[in-house]
Amino acid sequence: MKTIFLTMTTTIAVISFAAMLFLNTILGAFGLVATSVETLSNLQTSQKVVEKMKTKHQTKKRNLTKNFAKKSSKKLASTALAAATIGTIAVVATVASLEVSAYCEEQESLQDDANILYGTHDEFDFKSCLKEAEEESKDLLTEMKHSATESVANAMNSTVEYSREQWLAIGELIDSTGKASNEWWASMKNWIQE
């Protein structure tokens, strides 16, 4: 009895295994696979998560360029004002190059995410990104240089005007001091002569 039970159990197991292999081979030819309902449910949940991540990835990719232009212009404008007070335009160029580098690093991160999400193996060309970002920021940098030059010129004009006003005030003070000392000297002469 044991032998019959063991033989039947082994036979059923072998037939089930052979049927599963046969079924998977036929389904595999059509790009399908046999799986349990629980595994299918987990796969569907995972697929929804991946779709959400893909949507967020696309949104982030679209907003990256917009945010780059917006953020860079603000930083460059404030840096241009600081550069005008320091007296150098090199500060603006340095900030611009840092912004371009940060932009390309974010682009590289997005490419890595896309490779994971879409199952691709595209490599990111950092040099090409730097070149493209520099081209996009050239107009912005030129505008900031012009703005900084104007700021420096205005600051210099304000300084010259302020200095001129101070010299005029000092000249008036010297004149009034000279008049007061002449009057004092004249009154002292009168007092001594009396």
C-alpha positions as CSV (number, residue, x, y, z in Angstrom):
1,M,0.0,0.0,0.0
2,K,2.8,2.3,0.8
3,T,4.5,1.6,-2.5
4,I,1.3,2.3,-4.4
5,F,0.7,5.6,-2.6
6,L,4.3,6.7,-3.1
7,T,4.2,5.7,-6.8
8,M,1.0,7.6,-7.4
9,T,2.2,10.7,-5.5
10,T,5.5,10.7,-7.5
11,T,3.6,10.2,-10.7
12,I,1.2,13.1,-10.1
13,A,4.1,15.4,-9.1
14,V,6.1,14.5,-12.2
15,I,3.0,15.0,-14.5
16,S,2.2,18.3,-12.8
17,F,5.8,19.4,-13.2
18,A,5.9,18.4,-16.9
19,A,2.5,20.1,-17.5
20,M,3.8,23.3,-15.9
21,L,6.9,23.2,-18.0
22,F,4.9,22.5,-21.2
23,L,2.4,25.3,-20.3
24,N,5.1,27.8,-19.5
25,T,6.9,27.0,-22.8
26,I,3.7,27.6,-24.8
27,L,2.9,30.7,-22.9
28,G,6.5,31.9,-23.2
29,A,6.3,31.7,-27.0
30,F,3.6,34.4,-26.7
31,G,5.4,36.5,-24.1
32,L,3.2,35.3,-21.3
33,V,3.8,33.3,-18.1
34,A,1.7,31.3,-15.7
35,T,1.6,32.7,-12.2
36,S,-0.5,32.7,-9.0
37,V,-3.2,35.3,-8.3
38,E,-1.2,36.6,-5.3
39,T,1.9,37.2,-7.5
40,L,-0.3,38.8,-10.2
41,S,-1.8,41.2,-7.6
42,N,1.7,42.1,-6.3
43,L,2.8,42.7,-9.9
44,Q,-0.2,44.9,-10.6
45,T,0.5,47.0,-7.5
46,S,4.2,47.3,-8.4
47,Q,3.1,48.4,-12.0
48,K,1.0,51.1,-10.5
49,V,3.9,52.4,-8.4
50,V,6.2,52.3,-11.4
51,E,3.6,54.3,-13.5
52,K,3.4,56.9,-10.8
53,M,7.2,57.1,-10.7
54,K,7.3,57.5,-14.4
55,T,4.7,60.3,-14.3
56,K,6.7,62.1,-11.6
57,H,9.9,61.6,-13.5
58,Q,8.4,63.2,-16.7
59,T,7.1,66.1,-14.6
60,K,10.5,66.6,-12.9
61,K,12.2,66.4,-16.3
62,R,10.0,69.1,-17.8
63,N,10.3,71.4,-14.8
64,L,14.1,71.1,-14.5
65,T,14.8,73.4,-17.4
66,K,12.2,76.0,-16.3
67,N,13.6,75.9,-12.7
68,F,17.2,76.2,-14.0
69,A,16.4,79.4,-15.9
70,K,14.4,80.9,-13.0
71,K,16.8,79.9,-10.2
72,S,19.9,80.9,-12.2
73,S,18.6,84.3,-13.1
74,K,17.8,85.1,-9.5
75,K,21.2,83.9,-8.3
76,L,23.1,85.7,-11.0
77,A,21.2,88.9,-10.4
78,S,22.0,88.9,-6.7
79,T,25.6,87.9,-7.5
80,A,25.9,90.7,-10.1
81,L,24.9,93.2,-7.4
82,A,27.5,91.7,-5.0
83,A,30.1,91.6,-7.8
84,A,29.4,95.3,-8.5
85,T,30.1,96.1,-4.9
86,I,33.2,93.9,-4.8
87,G,34.3,95.2,-8.2
88,T,34.7,92.0,-10.2
89,I,32.5,90.3,-12.8
90,A,34.4,87.0,-12.3
91,V,32.1,86.2,-9.4
92,V,29.1,86.2,-11.7
93,A,30.9,83.8,-14.2
94,T,31.8,81.5,-11.3
95,V,28.2,81.3,-10.0
96,A,27.0,80.7,-13.6
97,S,29.4,77.8,-14.1
98,L,28.3,76.3,-10.7
99,E,24.7,76.6,-11.7
100,V,25.4,74.9,-15.1
101,S,27.2,72.1,-13.3
102,A,24.4,71.6,-10.8
103,Y,21.9,71.5,-13.7
104,C,23.9,68.8,-15.5
105,E,24.2,66.7,-12.3
106,E,20.4,66.8,-12.0
107,Q,20.1,65.8,-15.6
108,E,22.4,62.9,-15.0
109,S,20.3,61.8,-12.0
110,L,17.2,62.0,-14.2
111,Q,18.9,59.9,-16.9
112,D,19.8,57.3,-14.2
113,D,16.2,57.2,-13.0
114,A,15.0,56.8,-16.6
115,N,17.3,53.9,-17.2
116,I,15.8,52.2,-14.1
117,L,12.2,53.1,-14.9
118,Y,12.3,52.2,-18.6
119,G,14.8,49.4,-18.5
120,T,17.2,51.3,-20.8
121,H,21.0,51.5,-20.7
122,D,21.6,55.0,-22.1
123,E,24.7,56.7,-20.9
124,F,24.7,60.4,-19.9
125,D,27.1,62.7,-21.8
126,F,28.1,65.2,-19.1
127,K,30.3,67.2,-21.5
128,S,27.5,67.6,-24.0
129,C,25.1,68.7,-21.2
130,L,27.6,71.3,-20.0
131,K,28.0,72.6,-23.5
132,E,24.2,72.8,-24.1
133,A,23.6,74.4,-20.7
134,E,26.4,77.0,-21.2
135,E,24.8,77.9,-24.6
136,E,21.4,78.4,-22.8
137,S,22.9,80.5,-20.1
138,K,25.1,82.7,-22.4
139,D,22.4,85.2,-23.0
140,L,21.6,85.3,-19.3
141,L,25.2,85.7,-18.4
142,T,25.6,88.5,-21.0
143,E,22.6,90.3,-19.6
144,M,24.0,89.9,-16.1
145,K,27.4,91.2,-17.2
146,H,25.8,94.3,-18.7
147,S,23.7,94.8,-15.6
148,A,26.8,94.4,-13.4
149,T,28.7,96.9,-15.6
150,E,25.8,99.4,-15.2
151,S,25.7,98.8,-11.5
152,V,29.5,99.4,-11.2
153,A,29.2,102.6,-13.3
154,N,26.2,103.8,-11.2
155,A,28.1,103.0,-8.0
156,M,31.2,104.9,-9.3
157,N,29.1,107.9,-10.4
158,S,27.3,107.9,-7.0
159,T,30.7,107.8,-5.2
160,V,32.1,110.6,-7.3
161,E,29.0,112.7,-6.7
162,Y,29.1,112.0,-3.0
163,S,32.8,112.8,-2.8
164,R,32.3,116.1,-4.8
165,E,29.5,117.0,-2.3
166,Q,31.7,116.2,0.6
167,W,34.6,118.3,-0.8
168,L,32.2,121.2,-1.4
169,A,30.9,120.9,2.2
170,I,34.5,120.7,3.5
171,G,35.4,123.8,1.4
172,E,32.4,125.7,2.8
173,L,33.5,124.6,6.3
174,I,37.1,125.8,5.7
175,D,35.8,129.1,4.3
176,S,33.5,129.7,7.3
177,T,36.3,128.7,9.6
178,G,38.6,131.1,7.8
179,K,36.0,133.9,8.1
180,A,35.4,133.2,11.8
181,S,39.1,133.1,12.5
182,N,39.6,136.4,10.6
183,E,36.8,138.0,12.6
184,W,38.2,136.6,15.8
185,W,41.7,137.9,14.9
186,A,40.2,141.3,14.0
187,S,38.4,141.5,17.3
188,M,41.6,140.4,19.1
189,K,43.5,143.2,17.4
190,N,40.8,145.7,18.3
191,W,40.8,144.5,21.9
192,I,44.6,144.7,22.1
193,Q,44.7,148.2,20.6
194,E,42.2,149.5,23.1
